[in-house]
Amino acid sequence: MAQVPFTPVRQVLTTSCRLIHPLFIPSGQSLTHKQRQYRSFSSTSRLGSSAPAFTPLIINGQERPASNSETFDVHKPHSGVRVGTAASATSQDCHDAIDAASTALKDWETSRLVDRRDIFIKAAELFNSEKYSKLLQEAYSEEVAFASYWGILDAKAASHTILAQLSYLGQLRGEFFPSSSVPGAQVHVHRRAKGVIFAIAPWNAPAALTVRSIAVGLFCGNTAVLKGSELTPRIHYIIAKIFHEAGLPNGVLNCISTSAPNTPALVGEIIAHPQIRHVNFTGSDRVGKVIAMEAAKGLKPCVLELGGKAPTVVLEDADLKEAARAIAFGAMANSGQVCMSTERVIVHESVAETLISSIKDIVSTLKAGDTSTDASSQLGPLFSERSAERVVDVLKKSREAGAQVILGDLSRDKAVVQPHILTGIKPGMPLWEEESFGPVMVIATFKTTEEAIELANASTFSLTSSVWSSDIAKARDVASQLRYGTVNINGITIHLEPTDGLLGLTGSSGYGRFDVDSFTDKRTTIVHPKGRKYPIF
């Protein structure tokens, strides 16, 4: 298939992925020579080794380098040290992956649900095994410099998400009922897999969000081509290995990685492929909009989980001590690099001073740095210096617009940004409108509950939120008026139910759910009675 034009995605994705610098194979170096260098990560783990790991593609169950031997380097945030090399898939590799998924579809979509169940249970067990726990924790530290707690949470969330799919067993049953328009006819409505899905997973919670991008689709009988982030190819590869070791047949899950310069054109080509029936993407709203437009060219359905600007509304009767702890964690976890991060605190003016003082006391004890070398750091660096530069820039613009900085110095050390708290934030200011994706919290006050609801809804984001009050009835009333897919009462904004899926209510947070409805088609079969009368005759 000829490569399709994909200029819009090329412009957006190339701009957003410049951290990675591809390592091209020198001219004259043969594939045979490169294949002699090829080593599977499963057999050459960096545990106890000084050589950076090589991450291959997985196509039709086989690990292989790119068809032209092209690779790209992966670097550790902040230090810039090369920690791995990954195969950079070509157009042919992508087509091979789609062909493998298409071939595997017939047997997989007709496989027994109990067999899929057993594979998923085994995969969840492998996630918690010593072997894969060590491999994941090492990859977390090297590829994205996660603090250890975040890697542990990510792996646990991935395991829980796998097991959550088992609850869908009942939903995959069909239903029979008599026709309402043809006497004697019987109607059978049954769910069938959509076909080959294209899943694009991010780097910030790479295990949990990769599993989410593929698990419900696979359990519903679809096959998949997974493209992970250029920042975390090894983690995505490990997850594919877990599913294959658990018994997933060859071709059902194919895992590819691509260098940043090659990604835009290849993503467009994959989306346009006639065998791709569904696309899901987790990432920024900017890139999500472009992917949605490309999918729309083929009228292909999408699930898009994009950005967030989660508000938490603190009413005057809230448990301020509990709220302060939850807000501090919700804002600073993974250095704010979470779509559900608590970015806006909206507090009643009568308790604002007490709450702000408590939050500041907690957050001021946190330090950002390279957690693998600095034991005193609880927060890791941002994923790139470019990201840190953008966070500092939006902080400065907000201060210039009238916000007051009560914690932080508006500076960075390479990719490290220390925690910041700003007050006096209002709609229209940069930090009210833009997702910071950094260790940043902004605080606004209100006088009436109506004003609090208006402030919380004053955003194009619609992912998660929270309400704090000792009066549950009052909290429920406020929650019902917040336009967010998930509202947590007396809890952190970083929370979702695996069986419900994260939901953006359009806008900058995207749309769709990772559930059975999104990854199956309802197909209807009608058995007509013999001897039916037709008016024309």
Beta strands, then each sheet from edge to edge (+ up, - down):
strand 1: 22-23
strand 2: 53-55
strand 3: 57-59
strand 4: 62-64
strand 5: 71-75
strand 6: 82-87
strand 7: 175-178
strand 8: 186-193
strand 9: 196-200
strand 10: 223-227
strand 11: 253-256
strand 12: 276-282
strand 13: 302-305
strand 14: 310-314
strand 15: 342-348
strand 16: 404-407
strand 17: 420-423
strand 18: 440-446
strand 19: 464-468
strand 20: 486-489
strand 21: 510-511
strand 22: 520-527
sheet 1: 1+ 5- 6+ 2+
sheet 2: 3+ 4-
sheet 3: 7+ 8- 22+
sheet 4: 11+ 10+ 9+ 12+ 13+ 21-
sheet 5: 16+ 17- 18- 15- 14- 19- 20-
end
